[in-house]
């Protein structure tokens, strides 16, 4: 993946995350994009209530990761820092 392709993919990921933020914010949480690796793994930081919620992995995998991979199937995984 070229640097330009990576930047384009990163922008697409950020747009999806921005759309998801309102749902997380409604529950007192938030999400911040951290990094897209060359291996197409997205790292995010879950903040507020989402950072300490016992259901954080469900939110991350079945919510955030599923939404991103639905739009961008080339993404391998979404992980939290």
C-alpha positions as CSV (number, residue, x, y, z in Angstrom):
1,X,0.0,0.0,0.0
2,X,1.4,3.3,-1.0
3,X,1.5,6.3,1.3
4,X,-1.3,8.0,-0.8
5,X,-3.5,4.8,-0.6
6,X,-2.9,4.7,3.1
7,X,-3.9,8.3,3.5
8,X,-7.1,7.8,1.5
9,X,-8.0,4.7,3.5
10,X,-7.3,6.5,6.7
11,X,-9.7,9.4,5.7
12,X,-12.4,6.9,4.9
13,X,-12.0,5.2,8.3
14,X,-12.1,8.6,10.1
15,X,-15.4,9.4,8.4
16,X,-17.0,6.2,9.5
17,X,-15.7,6.7,13.1
18,X,-17.1,10.3,13.0
19,X,-20.5,8.8,12.1
20,X,-20.3,6.4,15.0
21,X,-19.3,9.0,17.6
22,X,-22.9,10.3,18.1
23,X,-24.1,6.8,19.1
24,X,-21.3,6.4,21.6
25,X,-21.7,10.0,22.9
26,X,-25.4,9.3,23.5
27,X,-24.3,6.7,26.1
28,X,-21.7,9.0,27.7
29,X,-18.7,7.6,25.7
30,X,-16.6,8.7,22.8
31,X,-14.1,7.3,20.3
32,X,-10.9,8.7,18.9
33,X,-9.0,7.5,15.8
34,X,-5.3,6.7,16.7
35,X,-3.7,4.9,13.8
36,X,-4.0,2.9,10.7
37,X,-1.1,0.4,10.4
38,X,0.4,-0.8,7.1
39,X,-1.2,-4.1,8.0
40,X,-4.6,-2.4,7.7
41,X,-5.3,-2.6,11.5
42,X,-7.2,0.4,12.9
43,X,-6.4,1.5,16.4
44,X,-8.9,3.6,18.3
45,X,-9.2,5.0,21.8
46,X,-12.5,4.5,23.5
47,X,-13.2,7.3,26.0
48,X,-15.6,8.3,28.7
49,X,-18.0,5.6,29.7
50,X,-16.9,3.4,26.8
51,X,-13.4,3.2,28.2
52,X,-14.6,1.5,31.4
53,X,-17.8,-0.2,30.3
54,X,-17.9,-4.0,30.8
55,X,-19.3,-4.3,27.3
56,X,-16.4,-2.5,25.7
57,X,-15.3,-5.4,23.5
58,X,-18.8,-6.0,22.2
59,X,-19.1,-2.3,21.3
60,X,-15.6,-2.5,19.7
61,X,-16.0,-5.7,17.7
62,X,-19.7,-5.9,16.9
63,X,-20.2,-2.2,16.6
64,X,-17.2,-0.2,15.5
65,X,-15.3,-3.0,13.7
66,X,-18.4,-4.4,12.0
67,X,-19.4,-0.9,10.7
68,X,-15.9,-0.2,9.4
69,X,-15.4,-3.6,7.8
70,X,-18.8,-3.4,6.2
71,X,-17.8,-0.2,4.3
72,X,-14.1,-1.1,4.0
73,X,-13.7,-4.9,3.8
74,X,-9.9,-4.5,3.3
75,X,-9.6,-3.5,7.0
76,X,-8.2,-6.5,8.9
77,X,-9.3,-5.5,12.5
78,X,-10.1,-2.7,14.8
79,X,-8.3,-2.7,18.2
80,X,-8.3,-0.4,21.1
81,X,-5.2,1.1,22.7
